[in-house]
Amino acid sequence: MPLTLYACHCTECQKQSSSGFGMSMPVPKIGFKIISGNPKYWSRTSNSGRTVNCAFCPECGTRLFHEPLRNKEIVNVKPGTLDKTKWINPVAHLWLSSAQTGVVIPESKLYFQKQPDSFEPLYQAWLNQYEPSHA
């Protein structure tokens, strides 16, 4: 089950998504399993200065998930790669200090100018938005 879902407006997420932002859906690593194929990996330094291992499809180059070294218990799935995506609704927007001017942020969402000190508000917002049986 996802822990939360957020949109990140940092410049790296803009580059990797070729868009105004990227989305991340942290899930517990213990329940995460690759069922087909072997992704390729590369590491990068995030805007917060932390190292992130990035997995991508070696055939098409699509970013699949990230493994942040700051928290080895989660995997940040890129939710646009899921088979069903109509339910995707981020609860928060991060790194708004880098946001493109044309991107409209709904007032009802949590928002942060940079990386939040804690993801607990995002986890709680996710629980409030979705019943555990939804995901």
N, CA, C and O atoms as a GROMACS GRO file, in nm:
protein
  540
    1MET      N    1   0.084  -0.118   0.000
    1MET     CA    2   0.000   0.000   0.000
    1MET      C    3   0.089   0.125   0.000
    1MET      O    4   0.186   0.131   0.075
    2PRO      N    5   0.056   0.222  -0.081
    2PRO     CA    6   0.133   0.347  -0.082
    2PRO      C    7   0.127   0.415   0.054
    2PRO      O    8   0.027   0.407   0.125
    3LEU      N    9   0.237   0.483   0.089
    3LEU     CA   10   0.241   0.561   0.211
    3LEU      C   11   0.190   0.702   0.188
    3LEU      O   12   0.132   0.764   0.277
    4THR      N   13   0.212   0.753   0.068
    4THR     CA   14   0.164   0.885   0.027
    4THR      C   15   0.190   0.900  -0.123
    4THR      O   16   0.246   0.810  -0.186
    5LEU      N   17   0.151   1.011  -0.177
    5LEU     CA   18   0.177   1.042  -0.318
    5LEU      C   19   0.192   1.194  -0.326
    5LEU      O   20   0.106   1.269  -0.281
    6TYR      N   21   0.303   1.238  -0.386
    6TYR     CA   22   0.327   1.381  -0.395
    6TYR      C   23   0.388   1.419  -0.528
    6TYR      O   24   0.447   1.337  -0.598
    7ALA      N   25   0.374   1.546  -0.562
    7ALA     CA   26   0.436   1.603  -0.681
    7ALA      C   27   0.557   1.683  -0.636
    7ALA      O   28   0.550   1.763  -0.542
    8CYS      N   29   0.668   1.661  -0.704
    8CYS     CA   30   0.792   1.733  -0.672
    8CYS      C   31   0.827   1.825  -0.788
    8CYS      O   32   0.830   1.783  -0.904
    9HIS      N   33   0.853   1.951  -0.755
    9HIS     CA   34   0.881   2.053  -0.855
    9HIS      C   35   1.029   2.089  -0.861
    9HIS      O   36   1.064   2.193  -0.917
   10CYS      N   37   1.116   2.006  -0.805
   10CYS     CA   38   1.259   2.035  -0.812
   10CYS      C   39   1.305   2.025  -0.957
   10CYS      O   40   1.239   1.962  -1.040
   11THR      N   41   1.417   2.087  -0.987
   11THR     CA   42   1.463   2.090  -1.125
   11THR      C   43   1.498   1.951  -1.178
   11THR      O   44   1.481   1.925  -1.297
   12GLU      N   45   1.546   1.862  -1.092
   12GLU     CA   46   1.577   1.726  -1.136
   12GLU      C   47   1.449   1.651  -1.176
   12GLU      O   48   1.448   1.582  -1.278
   13CYS      N   49   1.341   1.664  -1.098
   13CYS     CA   50   1.215   1.599  -1.134
   13CYS      C   51   1.157   1.658  -1.262
   13CYS      O   52   1.094   1.587  -1.341
   14GLN      N   53   1.177   1.788  -1.284
   14GLN     CA   54   1.132   1.848  -1.408
   14GLN      C   55   1.208   1.788  -1.526
   14GLN      O   56   1.149   1.760  -1.631
   15LYS      N   57   1.338   1.768  -1.510
   15LYS     CA   58   1.418   1.709  -1.618
   15LYS      C   59   1.379   1.564  -1.644
   15LYS      O   60   1.358   1.524  -1.758
   16GLN      N   61   1.369   1.484  -1.536
   16GLN     CA   62   1.342   1.342  -1.555
   16GLN      C   63   1.202   1.314  -1.608
   16GLN      O   64   1.179   1.210  -1.670
   17SER      N   65   1.109   1.406  -1.585
   17SER     CA   66   0.972   1.384  -1.634
   17SER      C   67   0.945   1.459  -1.764
   17SER      O   68   0.842   1.438  -1.828
   18SER      N   69   1.037   1.547  -1.803
   18SER     CA   70   1.016   1.636  -1.919
   18SER      C   71   0.886   1.712  -1.903
   18SER      O   72   0.810   1.730  -1.998
   19SER      N   73   0.862   1.757  -1.780
   19SER     CA   74   0.736   1.823  -1.746
   19SER      C   75   0.763   1.928  -1.639
   19SER      O   76   0.878   1.959  -1.608
   20GLY      N   77   0.657   1.983  -1.584
   20GLY     CA   78   0.668   2.083  -1.479
   20GLY      C   79   0.698   2.024  -1.343
   20GLY      O   80   0.739   2.096  -1.251
   21PHE      N   81   0.678   1.893  -1.328
   21PHE     CA   82   0.704   1.826  -1.200
   21PHE      C   83   0.709   1.676  -1.223
   21PHE      O   84   0.671   1.627  -1.329
   22GLY      N   85   0.757   1.605  -1.124
   22GLY     CA   86   0.754   1.458  -1.124
   22GLY      C   87   0.670   1.414  -1.005
   22GLY      O   88   0.651   1.490  -0.910
   23MET      N   89   0.622   1.292  -1.010
   23MET     CA   90   0.545   1.241  -0.896
   23MET      C   91   0.619   1.123  -0.835
   23MET      O   92   0.687   1.047  -0.903
   24SER      N   93   0.603   1.110  -0.704
   24SER     CA   94   0.662   0.999  -0.629
   24SER      C   95   0.557   0.939  -0.537
   24SER      O   96   0.478   1.010  -0.476
   25MET      N   97   0.559   0.807  -0.528
   25MET     CA   98   0.467   0.733  -0.443
   25MET      C   99   0.549   0.638  -0.355
   25MET      O  100   0.577   0.526  -0.395
   26PRO      N  101   0.588   0.684  -0.235
   26PRO     CA  102   0.664   0.596  -0.147
   26PRO      C  103   0.582   0.474  -0.105
   26PRO      O  104   0.465   0.485  -0.067
   27VAL      N  105   0.646   0.359  -0.112
   27VAL     CA  106   0.586   0.234  -0.067
   27VAL      C  107   0.689   0.164   0.022
   27VAL      O  108   0.809   0.184   0.006
   28PRO      N  109   0.643   0.081   0.116
   28PRO     CA  110   0.739   0.007   0.198
   28PRO      C  111   0.823  -0.087   0.111
   28PRO      O  112   0.768  -0.162   0.030
   29LYS      N  113   0.954  -0.083   0.128
   29LYS     CA  114   1.043  -0.166   0.049
   29LYS      C  115   1.015  -0.315   0.070
   29LYS      O  116   1.032  -0.395  -0.022
   30ILE      N  117   0.972  -0.351   0.188
   30ILE     CA  118   0.945  -0.492   0.219
   30ILE      C  119   0.834  -0.550   0.131
   30ILE      O  120   0.833  -0.670   0.107
   31GLY      N  121   0.742  -0.466   0.083
   31GLY     CA  122   0.634  -0.514  -0.002
   31GLY      C  123   0.655  -0.488  -0.150
   31GLY      O  124   0.567  -0.515  -0.232
   32PHE      N  125   0.772  -0.436  -0.185
   32PHE     CA  126   0.802  -0.400  -0.323
   32PHE      C  127   0.876  -0.515  -0.392
   32PHE      O  128   0.970  -0.572  -0.336
   33LYS      N  129   0.831  -0.548  -0.514
   33LYS     CA  130   0.894  -0.658  -0.586
   33LYS      C  131   0.890  -0.630  -0.736
   33LYS      O  132   0.787  -0.593  -0.791
   34ILE      N  133   1.003  -0.648  -0.800
   34ILE     CA  134   1.009  -0.638  -0.946
   34ILE      C  135   0.967  -0.774  -1.000
   34ILE      O  136   1.030  -0.875  -0.969
   35ILE      N  137   0.862  -0.778  -1.081
   35ILE     CA  138   0.810  -0.907  -1.128
   35ILE      C  139   0.855  -0.941  -1.269
   35ILE      O  140   0.837  -1.054  -1.314
   36SER      N  141   0.914  -0.845  -1.338
   36SER     CA  142   0.958  -0.873  -1.475
   36SER      C  143   1.071  -0.778  -1.513
   36SER      O  144   1.064  -0.658  -1.485
   37GLY      N  145   1.173  -0.831  -1.576
   37GLY     CA  146   1.282  -0.749  -1.627
   37GLY      C  147   1.385  -0.714  -1.522
   37GLY      O  148   1.370  -0.747  -1.404
   38ASN      N  149   1.488  -0.647  -1.566
   38ASN     CA  150   1.597  -0.604  -1.480
   38ASN      C  151   1.628  -0.458  -1.508
   38ASN      O  152   1.689  -0.425  -1.610
   39PRO      N  153   1.585  -0.369  -1.419
   39PRO     CA  154   1.612  -0.228  -1.444
   39PRO      C  155   1.761  -0.197  -1.436
   39PRO      O  156   1.839  -0.271  -1.376
   40LYS      N  157   1.798  -0.087  -1.497
   40LYS     CA  158   1.932  -0.032  -1.486
   40LYS      C  159   1.926   0.076  -1.378
   40LYS      O  160   1.820   0.132  -1.352
   41TYR      N  161   2.040   0.105  -1.317
   41TYR     CA  162   2.046   0.201  -1.208
   41TYR      C  163   2.152   0.307  -1.234
   41TYR      O  164   2.251   0.282  -1.303
   42TRP      N  165   2.130   0.424  -1.180
   42TRP     CA  166   2.232   0.528  -1.170
   42TRP      C  167   2.202   0.607  -1.044
   42TRP      O  168   2.088   0.610  -0.998
   43SER      N  169   2.302   0.672  -0.989
   43SER     CA  170   2.286   0.749  -0.866
   43SER      C  171   2.303   0.897  -0.896
   43SER      O  172   2.378   0.936  -0.986
   44ARG      N  173   2.232   0.978  -0.820
   44ARG     CA  174   2.241   1.123  -0.835
   44ARG      C  175   2.228   1.188  -0.698
   44ARG      O  176   2.183   1.125  -0.602
   45THR      N  177   2.268   1.312  -0.691
   45THR     CA  178   2.251   1.390  -0.570
   45THR      C  179   2.125   1.473  -0.587
   45THR      O  180   2.109   1.545  -0.686
   46SER      N  181   2.035   1.463  -0.490
   46SER     CA  182   1.908   1.536  -0.497
   46SER      C  183   1.928   1.683  -0.461
   46SER      O  184   2.036   1.722  -0.416
   47ASN      N  185   1.825   1.764  -0.482
   47ASN     CA  186   1.831   1.907  -0.448
   47ASN      C  187   1.857   1.928  -0.299
   47ASN      O  188   1.911   2.032  -0.260
   48SER      N  189   1.818   1.831  -0.216
   48SER     CA  190   1.841   1.843  -0.072
   48SER      C  191   1.983   1.799  -0.035
   48SER      O  192   2.022   1.809   0.082
   49GLY      N  193   2.061   1.752  -0.134
   49GLY     CA  194   2.198   1.710  -0.108
   49GLY      C  195   2.214   1.563  -0.075
   49GLY      O  196   2.325   1.517  -0.048
   50ARG      N  197   2.105   1.488  -0.076
   50ARG     CA  198   2.109   1.346  -0.043
   50ARG      C  199   2.125   1.262  -0.170
   50ARG      O  200   2.087   1.306  -0.279
   51THR      N  201   2.180   1.142  -0.155
   51THR     CA  202   2.199   1.052  -0.269
   51THR      C  203   2.074   0.969  -0.292
   51THR      O  204   2.011   0.920  -0.198
   52VAL      N  205   2.038   0.953  -0.420
   52VAL     CA  206   1.922   0.875  -0.461
   52VAL      C  207   1.967   0.778  -0.570
   52VAL      O  208   2.030   0.818  -0.667
   53ASN      N  209   1.934   0.650  -0.554
   53ASN     CA  210   1.956   0.552  -0.661
   53ASN      C  211   1.830   0.551  -0.747
   53ASN      O  212   1.719   0.536  -0.696
   54CYS      N  213   1.848   0.566  -0.877
   54CYS     CA  214   1.736   0.577  -0.970
   54CYS      C  215   1.734   0.454  -1.062
   54CYS      O  216   1.835   0.418  -1.120
   55ALA      N  217   1.617   0.392  -1.072
   55ALA     CA  218   1.601   0.274  -1.158
   55ALA      C  219   1.521   0.313  -1.281
   55ALA      O  220   1.422   0.387  -1.273
   56PHE      N  221   1.565   0.263  -1.396
   56PHE     CA  222   1.496   0.293  -1.520
   56PHE      C  223   1.493   0.170  -1.609
   56PHE      O  224   1.574   0.078  -1.592
   57CYS      N  225   1.401   0.169  -1.703
   57CYS     CA  226   1.388   0.059  -1.798
   57CYS      C  227   1.504   0.068  -1.898
   57CYS      O  228   1.522   0.172  -1.961
   58PRO      N  229   1.582  -0.042  -1.915
   58PRO     CA  230   1.693  -0.037  -2.010
   58PRO      C  231   1.647  -0.037  -2.156
   58PRO      O  232   1.726  -0.008  -2.246
   59GLU      N  233   1.521  -0.071  -2.180
   59GLU     CA  234   1.469  -0.074  -2.317
   59GLU      C  235   1.420   0.062  -2.364
   59GLU      O  236   1.449   0.104  -2.476
   60CYS      N  237   1.345   0.133  -2.277
   60CYS     CA  238   1.284   0.260  -2.321
   60CYS      C  239   1.334   0.381  -2.242
   60CYS      O  240   1.309   0.495  -2.283
   61GLY      N  241   1.404   0.360  -2.133
   61GLY     CA  242   1.458   0.470  -2.054
   61GLY      C  243   1.363   0.531  -1.953
   61GLY      O  244   1.400   0.626  -1.885
   62THR      N  245   1.242   0.478  -1.940
   62THR     CA  246   1.145   0.533  -1.846
   62THR      C  247   1.193   0.514  -1.703
   62THR      O  248   1.236   0.405  -1.664
   63ARG      N  249   1.187   0.622  -1.624
   63ARG     CA  250   1.221   0.614  -1.483
   63ARG      C  251   1.112   0.535  -1.414
   63ARG      O  252   0.993   0.566  -1.429
   64LEU      N  253   1.150   0.431  -1.337
   64LEU     CA  254   1.055   0.341  -1.273
   64LEU      C  255   1.037   0.368  -1.125
   64LEU      O  256   0.924   0.375  -1.075
   65PHE      N  257   1.150   0.382  -1.055
   65PHE     CA  258   1.144   0.407  -0.911
   65PHE      C  259   1.277   0.462  -0.864
   65PHE      O  260   1.378   0.454  -0.933
   66HIS      N  261   1.274   0.519  -0.744
   66HIS     CA  262   1.394   0.571  -0.680
   66HIS      C  263   1.410   0.503  -0.544
   66HIS      O  264   1.312   0.468  -0.478
   67GLU      N  265   1.534   0.486  -0.504
   67GLU     CA  266   1.566   0.434  -0.372
   67GLU      C  267   1.648   0.540  -0.299
   67GLU      O  268   1.769   0.550  -0.320
   68PRO      N  269   1.582   0.619  -0.213
   68PRO     CA  270   1.656   0.722  -0.141
   68PRO      C  271   1.743   0.660  -0.032
   68PRO      O  272   1.695   0.579   0.047
   69LEU      N  273   1.870   0.697  -0.029
   69LEU     CA  274   1.960   0.641   0.070
   69LEU      C  275   1.931   0.693   0.210
   69LEU      O  276   1.976   0.634   0.308
   70ARG      N  277   1.857   0.804   0.220
   70ARG     CA  278   1.821   0.858   0.352
   70ARG      C  279   1.722   0.768   0.425
   70ARG      O  280   1.712   0.772   0.547
   71ASN      N  281   1.648   0.687   0.348
   71ASN     CA  282   1.547   0.600   0.408
   71ASN      C  283   1.546   0.468   0.330
   71ASN      O  284   1.479   0.458   0.227
   72LYS      N  285   1.617   0.370   0.378
   72LYS     CA  286   1.631   0.242   0.309
   72LYS      C  287   1.508   0.153   0.325
   72LYS      O  288   1.506   0.041   0.273
   73GLU      N  289   1.406   0.200   0.395
   73GLU     CA  290   1.286   0.120   0.416
   73GLU      C  291   1.177   0.148   0.313
   73GLU      O  292   1.072   0.084   0.315
   74ILE      N  293   1.201   0.245   0.222
   74ILE     CA  294   1.100   0.278   0.122
   74ILE      C  295   1.159   0.275  -0.018
   74ILE      O  296   1.280   0.280  -0.037
   75VAL      N  297   1.069   0.267  -0.114
   75VAL     CA  298   1.100   0.282  -0.256
   75VAL      C  299   1.001   0.386  -0.308
   75VAL      O  300   0.882   0.376  -0.281
   76ASN      N  301   1.050   0.483  -0.382
   76ASN     CA  302   0.963   0.585  -0.441
   76ASN      C  303   0.925   0.543  -0.583
   76ASN      O  304   1.001   0.567  -0.678
   77VAL      N  305   0.810   0.482  -0.597
   77VAL     CA  306   0.759   0.439  -0.727
   77VAL      C  307   0.717   0.562  -0.806
   77VAL      O  308   0.659   0.655  -0.750
   78LYS      N  309   0.745   0.562  -0.935
   78LYS     CA  310   0.697   0.667  -1.024
   78LYS      C  311   0.558   0.624  -1.070
   78LYS      O  312   0.546   0.536  -1.155
   79PRO      N  313   0.451   0.685  -1.014
   79PRO     CA  314   0.316   0.634  -1.034
   79PRO      C  315   0.264   0.638  -1.177
   79PRO      O  316   0.169   0.567  -1.209
   80GLY      N  317   0.323   0.717  -1.264
   80GLY     CA  318   0.281   0.718  -1.403
   80GLY      C  319   0.312   0.588  -1.474
   80GLY      O  320   0.263   0.564  -1.584
   81THR      N  321   0.395   0.503  -1.413
   81THR     CA  322   0.429   0.373  -1.473
   81THR      C  323   0.331   0.263  -1.434
   81THR      O  324   0.342   0.150  -1.484
   82LEU      N  325   0.235   0.292  -1.348
   82LEU     CA  326   0.137   0.191  -1.306
   82LEU      C  327   0.039   0.161  -1.418
   82LEU      O  328   0.016   0.244  -1.506
   83ASP      N  329  -0.018   0.042  -1.416
   83ASP     CA  330  -0.115   0.003  -1.518
   83ASP      C  331  -0.241   0.088  -1.513
   83ASP      O  332  -0.297   0.124  -1.616
   84LYS      N  333  -0.286   0.121  -1.392
   84LYS     CA  334  -0.406   0.203  -1.374
   84LYS      C  335  -0.364   0.331  -1.302
   84LYS      O  336  -0.308   0.326  -1.193
   85THR      N  337  -0.393   0.446  -1.363
   85THR     CA  338  -0.346   0.572  -1.307
   85THR      C  339  -0.457   0.674  -1.280
   85THR      O  340  -0.428   0.783  -1.230
   86LYS      N  341  -0.580   0.643  -1.311
   86LYS     CA  342  -0.689   0.741  -1.296
   86LYS      C  343  -0.708   0.786  -1.151
   86LYS      O  344  -0.759   0.895  -1.128
   87TRP      N  345  -0.670   0.705  -1.055
   87TRP     CA  346  -0.689   0.737  -0.914
   87TRP      C  347  -0.577   0.825  -0.857
   87TRP      O  348  -0.589   0.874  -0.744
   88ILE      N  349  -0.471   0.846  -0.932
   88ILE     CA  350  -0.355   0.922  -0.883
   88ILE      C  351  -0.396   1.066  -0.852
   88ILE      O  352  -0.447   1.137  -0.939
   89ASN      N  353  -0.372   1.108  -0.728
   89ASN     CA  354  -0.407   1.242  -0.683
   89ASN      C  355  -0.309   1.282  -0.573
   89ASN      O  356  -0.329   1.246  -0.457
   90PRO      N  357  -0.204   1.356  -0.607
   90PRO     CA  358  -0.105   1.393  -0.506
   90PRO      C  359  -0.166   1.471  -0.391
   90PRO      O  360  -0.254   1.554  -0.411
   91VAL      N  361  -0.118   1.443  -0.270
   91VAL     CA  362  -0.167   1.515  -0.152
   91VAL      C  363  -0.081   1.636  -0.121
   91VAL      O  364  -0.121   1.722  -0.041
   92ALA      N  365   0.037   1.645  -0.184
   92ALA     CA  366   0.128   1.755  -0.153
   92ALA      C  367   0.212   1.792  -0.276
   92ALA      O  368   0.224   1.715  -0.371
   93HIS      N  369   0.267   1.911  -0.270
   93HIS     CA  370   0.358   1.961  -0.373
   93HIS      C  371   0.484   2.010  -0.302
   93HIS      O  372   0.476   2.093  -0.211
   94LEU      N  373   0.600   1.959  -0.345
   94LEU     CA  374   0.728   1.991  -0.285
   94LEU      C  375   0.814   2.074  -0.379
   94LEU      O  376   0.791   2.075  -0.500
   95TRP      N  377   0.909   2.142  -0.325
   95TRP     CA  378   1.006   2.223  -0.400
   95TRP      C  379   0.937   2.328  -0.488
   95TRP      O  380   0.974   2.347  -0.604
   96LEU      N  381   0.838   2.395  -0.430
   96LEU     CA  382   0.768   2.500  -0.506
   96LEU      C  383   0.858   2.619  -0.536
   96LEU      O  384   0.826   2.701  -0.621
   97SER      N  385   0.971   2.628  -0.468
   97SER     CA  386   1.066   2.735  -0.498
   97SER      C  387   1.123   2.720  -0.638
   97SER      O  388   1.177   2.816  -0.694
   98SER      N  389   1.111   2.599  -0.698
   98SER     CA  390   1.159   2.573  -0.834
   98SER      C  391   1.045   2.554  -0.933
   98SER      O  392   1.069   2.525  -1.050
   99ALA      N  393   0.921   2.571  -0.888
   99ALA     CA  394   0.805   2.541  -0.973
   99ALA      C  395   0.799   2.632  -1.095
   99ALA      O  396   0.836   2.750  -1.089
  100GLN      N  397   0.752   2.577  -1.205
  100GLN     CA  398   0.728   2.654  -1.326
  100GLN      C  399   0.608   2.746  -1.302
  100GLN      O  400   0.514   2.708  -1.232
  101THR      N  401   0.612   2.864  -1.360
  101THR     CA  402   0.507   2.963  -1.333
  101THR      C  403   0.369   2.922  -1.384
  101THR      O  404   0.268   2.968  -1.331
  102GLY      N  405   0.362   2.836  -1.485
  102GLY     CA  406   0.233   2.796  -1.540
  102GLY      C  407   0.165   2.682  -1.467
  102GLY      O  408   0.052   2.647  -1.501
  103VAL      N  409   0.231   2.623  -1.368
  103VAL     CA  410   0.174   2.510  -1.295
  103VAL      C  411   0.087   2.564  -1.182
  103VAL      O  412   0.133   2.642  -1.098
  104VAL      N  413  -0.039   2.524  -1.180
  104VAL     CA  414  -0.133   2.568  -1.078
  104VAL      C  415  -0.138   2.465  -0.966
  104VAL      O  416  -0.160   2.346  -0.991
  105ILE      N  417  -0.117   2.510  -0.844
  105ILE     CA  418  -0.118   2.422  -0.726
  105ILE      C  419  -0.252   2.437  -0.657
  105ILE      O  420  -0.287   2.548  -0.615
  106PRO      N  421  -0.329   2.329  -0.644
  106PRO     CA  422  -0.458   2.340  -0.575
  106PRO      C  423  -0.439   2.386  -0.430
  106PRO      O  424  -0.351   2.336  -0.359
  107GLU      N  425  -0.520   2.479  -0.386
  107GLU     CA  426  -0.510   2.532  -0.250
  107GLU      C  427  -0.537   2.426  -0.144
  107GLU      O  428  -0.492   2.440  -0.030
  108SER      N  429  -0.609   2.321  -0.179
  108SER     CA  430  -0.646   2.219  -0.082
  108SER      C  431  -0.533   2.121  -0.051
  108SER      O  432  -0.549   2.034   0.035
  109LYS      N  433  -0.420   2.134  -0.118
  109LYS     CA  434  -0.308   2.041  -0.100
  109LYS      C  435  -0.206   2.099  -0.004
  109LYS      O  436  -0.202   2.220   0.019
  110LEU      N  437  -0.122   2.012   0.053
  110LEU     CA  438  -0.008   2.057   0.131
  110LEU      C  439   0.096   2.111   0.034
  110LEU      O  440   0.108   2.061  -0.078
  111TYR      N  441   0.171   2.210   0.074
  111TYR     CA  442   0.274   2.262  -0.015
  111TYR      C  443   0.396   2.304   0.067
  111TYR      O  444   0.385   2.351   0.180
  112PHE      N  445   0.512   2.285   0.005
  112PHE     CA  446   0.640   2.313   0.069
  112PHE      C  447   0.732   2.382  -0.031
  112PHE      O  448   0.740   2.341  -0.147
  113GLN      N  449   0.800   2.485   0.013
  113GLN     CA  450   0.892   2.557  -0.075
  113GLN      C  451   1.015   2.474  -0.109
  113GLN      O  452   1.075   2.491  -0.215
  114LYS      N  453   1.053   2.383  -0.020
  114LYS     CA  454   1.167   2.294  -0.042
  114LYS      C  455   1.128   2.154   0.007
  114LYS      O  456   1.010   2.118   0.001
  115GLN      N  457   1.223   2.077   0.054
  115GLN     CA  458   1.198   1.943   0.107
  115GLN      C  459   1.138   1.957   0.247
  115GLN      O  460   1.192   2.033   0.327
  116PRO      N  461   1.030   1.888   0.278
  116PRO     CA  462   0.976   1.899   0.414
  116PRO      C  463   1.070   1.835   0.516
  116PRO      O  464   1.142   1.740   0.486
  117ASP      N  465   1.069   1.889   0.636
  117ASP     CA  466   1.151   1.832   0.744
  117ASP      C  467   1.105   1.691   0.780
  117ASP      O  468   1.185   1.607   0.820
  118SER      N  469   0.975   1.667   0.765
  118SER     CA  470   0.917   1.537   0.796
  118SER      C  471   0.810   1.506   0.692
  118SER      O  472   0.740   1.595   0.644
  119PHE      N  473   0.798   1.379   0.658
  119PHE     CA  474   0.694   1.336   0.565
  119PHE      C  475   0.566   1.294   0.637
  119PHE      O  476   0.468   1.255   0.573
  120GLU      N  477   0.565   1.301   0.768
  120GLU     CA  478   0.447   1.261   0.846
  120GLU      C  479   0.320   1.335   0.803
  120GLU      O  480   0.215   1.271   0.792
  121PRO      N  481   0.324   1.467   0.778
  121PRO     CA  482   0.202   1.534   0.731
  121PRO      C  483   0.152   1.479   0.597
  121PRO      O  484   0.031   1.474   0.573
  122LEU      N  485   0.244   1.437   0.510
  122LEU     CA  486   0.205   1.378   0.382
  122LEU      C  487   0.141   1.241   0.402
  122LEU      O  488   0.042   1.207   0.338
  123TYR      N  489   0.199   1.163   0.494
  123TYR     CA  490   0.143   1.030   0.523
  123TYR      C  491   0.002   1.045   0.579
  123TYR      O  492  -0.088   0.970   0.541
  124GLN      N  493  -0.018   1.143   0.670
  124GLN     CA  494  -0.149   1.163   0.730
  124GLN      C  495  -0.250   1.213   0.627
  124GLN      O  496  -0.365   1.170   0.627
  125ALA      N  497  -0.206   1.303   0.540
  125ALA     CA  498  -0.296   1.354   0.436
  125ALA      C  499  -0.339   1.240   0.343
  125ALA      O  500  -0.454   1.236   0.300
  126TRP      N  501  -0.248   1.148   0.314
  126TRP     CA  502  -0.281   1.033   0.230
  126TRP      C  503  -0.386   0.946   0.297
  126TRP      O  504  -0.484   0.906   0.234
  127LEU      N  505  -0.366   0.918   0.425
  127LEU     CA  506  -0.465   0.837   0.498
  127LEU      C  507  -0.600   0.905   0.502
  127LEU      O  508  -0.703   0.838   0.495
  128ASN      N  509  -0.600   1.036   0.514
  128ASN     CA  510  -0.726   1.110   0.516
  128ASN      C  511  -0.795   1.111   0.381
  128ASN      O  512  -0.918   1.120   0.374
  129GLN      N  513  -0.718   1.103   0.273
  129GLN     CA  514  -0.774   1.109   0.136
  129GLN      C  515  -0.825   0.975   0.089
  129GLN      O  516  -0.926   0.967   0.019
  130TYR      N  517  -0.755   0.869   0.127
  130TYR     CA  518  -0.789   0.736   0.074
  130TYR      C  519  -0.817   0.638   0.186
  130TYR      O  520  -0.750   0.636   0.290
  131GLU      N  521  -0.914   0.558   0.164
  131GLU     CA  522  -0.939   0.445   0.253
  131GLU      C  523  -0.829   0.342   0.227
  131GLU      O  524  -0.785   0.329   0.113
  132PRO      N  525  -0.783   0.270   0.329
  132PRO     CA  526  -0.677   0.171   0.308
  132PRO      C  527  -0.710   0.067   0.202
  132PRO      O  528  -0.619   0.010   0.142
  133SER      N  529  -0.835   0.042   0.177
  133SER     CA  530  -0.874  -0.058   0.079
  133SER      C  531  -0.862  -0.007  -0.065
  133SER      O  532  -0.867  -0.087  -0.159
  134HIS      N  533  -0.846   0.126  -0.084
  134HIS     CA  534  -0.842   0.183  -0.218
  134HIS      C  535  -0.718   0.140  -0.296
  134HIS      O  536  -0.729   0.094  -0.410
  135ALA      N  537  -0.602   0.154  -0.236
  135ALA     CA  538  -0.477   0.125  -0.307
  135ALA      C  539  -0.450  -0.020  -0.298
  135ALA      O  540  -0.350  -0.068  -0.350
   0.00000   0.00000   0.00000
